[in-house]
Amino acid sequence: MIVIEGTVRLPVGNIEAAKPAMFAMVSASRAEEGCIDYAYAFDLVDPGLVRVTERWESRAALEAHFKTAHMAKWRQSFPDLGITDRSLRLYEAEAEPI
């Protein structure tokens, strides 16, 4: 399994404007083949910080995700929404219930 974990930042004043684009991105990503989970969450202590978590069945599924139209549209929205400070990391993991 591939796990993506990280953060992005946007101005607090742009949160409401960003929600429809974020919802569209999450919904479309979750519908992709190979997507196990895809989520954005606003940090409770630092509201302009968005926590990103993704789980993919394989690197091939993740690579296909990077080529989707919704990914291109999401990335194009970054300047208008003021999204900055992208810090994402990829990890390979074995699913293990705890």
LINWO-V915849 format. One record per backbone hydrogen bond with DSSP energy under -1.0 kcal/mol. NH is the residue of the N-H (numbers start at 1). CO is the residue of the C=O. If there is no record, write none. Layout:
# LINWO-V915849
{{NH	CO} {NH	CO}}
This chain:
# LINWO-V915849
{{2	56} {3	91} {4	54} {5	89} {6	52} {7	87} {8	50} {9	84} {10	48} {14	11} {15	12} {18	14} {19	15} {22	18} {23	19} {24	20} {25	21} {26	22} {27	23} {28	24} {29	25} {30	26} {31	27} {32	29} {35	32} {36	55} {37	55} {39	53} {41	51} {43	49} {49	46} {50	8} {51	41} {52	6} {53	39} {54	4} {55	37} {56	2} {57	34} {62	58} {63	59} {64	60} {65	61} {66	62} {68	65} {72	68} {73	69} {74	70} {75	71} {76	72} {77	73} {78	75} {81	77} {82	78} {83	78} {84	9} {87	7} {89	5} {91	3} {93	1}}
